[in-house]
Amino acid sequence: MSADDQRLLKKLKTDMLSTIEYAPIWIIMAVALALGIGTMIGWRRVATTIGEKIGKKGMTYAQGMSAQMTAAVSIGLASYTGMPVSTTHVLSSSVAGTMLVDGGGLQKKTVTSILMAWVLTLPAAIILSGVLYWLSLKLI
């Protein structure tokens, strides 16, 4: 690894640590616990939607491997460059890509539902957090 690469990695590490170290450990633990519990409860529904309902045909092992490899590389590159991406968005899109290449086609209803969730999540989160913050200012 060249000296320039080492300097870049050191800068990326410093920049990343400064963005995540401000959160108290109890918040990190609470979020990890909530994500873990949510995954334990809803894993089957997510797996069924991604694996069986995006395409008109079920996924093959080769499609699953291709989608996972694409997601891993995409998420890895995004992490390396500091771009915020949703792992679910990347994996769902990767699965859709394998379905299109295979010629099986996509289930319009499922894809539309996923797209609507993606589009509506950001404004809904903005509005909800704004309302909750406004309420906390009024009540505290």
RANOR-V36906 format. One record per residue. RES is the residue in three letters. BURIAL is 1 if it has 24 or more other ideal C-beta (glycine too) atoms within 12 Angstrom, else 0. Layout:
BEGIN
res,burial
RES,BURIAL
RES,BURIAL
END
This chain:
BEGIN
res,burial
MET,0
SER,0
ALA,0
ASP,0
ASP,0
GLN,0
ARG,0
LEU,0
LEU,0
LYS,0
LYS,0
LEU,0
LYS,0
THR,0
ASP,0
MET,0
LEU,0
SER,0
THR,0
ILE,0
GLU,0
TYR,0
ALA,0
PRO,0
ILE,0
TRP,0
ILE,0
ILE,0
MET,0
ALA,0
VAL,0
ALA,0
LEU,0
ALA,0
LEU,0
GLY,0
ILE,0
GLY,0
THR,0
MET,0
ILE,0
GLY,0
TRP,0
ARG,0
ARG,0
VAL,0
ALA,0
THR,0
THR,1
ILE,1
GLY,1
GLU,0
LYS,1
ILE,1
GLY,1
LYS,0
LYS,0
GLY,0
MET,1
THR,0
TYR,0
ALA,0
GLN,1
GLY,1
MET,0
SER,1
ALA,1
GLN,0
MET,0
THR,1
ALA,1
ALA,0
VAL,0
SER,1
ILE,1
GLY,0
LEU,0
ALA,0
SER,0
TYR,0
THR,0
GLY,0
MET,0
PRO,0
VAL,0
SER,0
THR,0
THR,1
HIS,1
VAL,1
LEU,1
SER,1
SER,1
SER,1
VAL,1
ALA,1
GLY,1
THR,1
MET,1
LEU,0
VAL,0
ASP,0
GLY,0
GLY,0
GLY,0
LEU,1
GLN,0
LYS,0
LYS,0
THR,1
VAL,1
THR,0
SER,0
ILE,1
LEU,0
MET,0
ALA,0
TRP,0
VAL,0
LEU,0
THR,0
LEU,0
PRO,0
ALA,0
ALA,0
ILE,0
ILE,0
LEU,0
SER,0
GLY,0
VAL,0
LEU,0
TYR,0
TRP,0
LEU,0
SER,0
LEU,0
LYS,0
LEU,0
ILE,0
END
